[in-house]
Amino acid sequence: MIFRASLTALLAGTAAHAQSDLAPPAPADAGVEVQSLEALDPLEVGLQGSLFSRTLWDGSDAAMARAALDRLPDGASGGYTSLATREIARLVLVAGGYPPDGGRGDEALAMSRADRLLAAGGAHDAFDLLERTPGLDRKAGLARMHAELGFALGETQRACDTANGLLEGRDQPYWLRARAVCSVFNDQAAAGELSAELAAAREPDAEFDRLLYAITLEQTIEGDFPTPVNGLNYALALAAPSTADGEWVRPGEAAPHWLVQIHEQRGAGDFSYSAAPAADLARAETLSGQSRHDVLISVLAQGEDRLLAAAALTALLDDAAEADDLPGAMRRFGGEVATLPMTEDTLADGYRFALAAILNGDLRIARRWRDAVLSGPARPEASMPALAASDFMSAGLEDKPGAETTAAPAAAEPVVEDAAWQPLPAAQLVILDMALALAADTVDSPAMEALLAAYLEGQGVEALGDILALERLGAPALPGVRPLLLQRETAGVPIELMAMEAAMQDGAVAETALLAAAALNAGEDGPSAETLVRTTVALDALGLRAAMLELLLERLVARAAG
């Protein structure tokens, strides 16, 4: 969530400077528009934070809008490999705008958009969007999606309002069961059992009946606990009594990706701060999987011993690297870096800590760790001469108020660099400085040319796509790149890329951005150099420069720190 807020803010600043016919007009909330809710199409409903105007679907018809949406991961599968790519899609999907030609009143198109938002923005975004959508009582498909998300998220009353208010298709088995759950949760067991019996007569669901009657009869579930695969049964499972030990509720193997995510987020943060961090850190070495993860987080979060917290962060990053999720872990835990002391022990992993701070958006802390891994840990001197206010800059106290002759506080200790410290290798320093440049969007600085040259030398032709993409964003052009390009094997490009460029030519903003996200997400090995360069041009024209820089930053960290 921290990343999403910061990236959206960056994108908002970038969009204002886009110079292109494709660049979207000012956001829709720049003015006031009055429209009857009855006439409002679901695609016209949006969430705050979008960068696009209400004309974002101009240039597209319903068929092309549906085709572009179909190229994105759906809520059942998830499927995004990059947070930045997912955010590109999310920014389009949360935008409310006039439907494409022929798309007004097309409930299937609105459902496709909401379903893709499930994958790109998560269950909360999709639920909030459907909460704002009028006329759900006459749109059974959208209503069911809203109810499913409501039950799974614990928004039971909102889900029940939809189930009870539905006008069309209310006698289908799903809605009979939904109203049965609502009755039971409102202490109307008899009415709930009757609705459940009517549903069972039309379409049996043994798992639902087992859960519902365990609640109404107040009987614990013996044996294997049901593993729900939809939001309705998941809500029942959370309420049903059981004799099982520990956390017994879990989605089944056939559960959609969005339900698994809700379940995982429900348990996230459900841990106590370690009261014995040294013992817990040692215990984590004997554990694996989620148990190890939770114990390490409890050590990381505690405030008793931040040196042990740093060791826990190192272990978490090691685990994430093995799981091929290092950039993601750095984002999740990067906020802790600011609280860690800089000692010889912690600086041993200072390179990754600095990268984690960068991905977390804290460039000030990242620069401090970058400098520390170069110069080594500070050590106190034997004597302590007074410092004048003019010395505060060199002592790192530039924000200290006071007159020019103010002396340093008595508790302060002057420090010197450790002459025996082995500085950060040049290749890692290049990575850190490049990451800082990407995060701060200073890629057009003259110093970037030397960094790119060193990066290309260290990474070889695999980095050509990233370097050329940065050139499209204003980085200095490297001499000698063109001959290297001709030495590469011809690479195929995803068909979404050609469709994206056709949409860009016709000024179809939403279609262009969605197809760019689809092209970037295609392929198991990530986007090719061709895809990176061509999507960079399109997204920069749309005002999504910051998202492309974020993607390149992710790739830089994954390649260098994995």
Beta strands, then each sheet from edge to edge (+ up, - down):
strand 1: 379-380
strand 2: 415-416
sheet 1: 1+ 2-
end
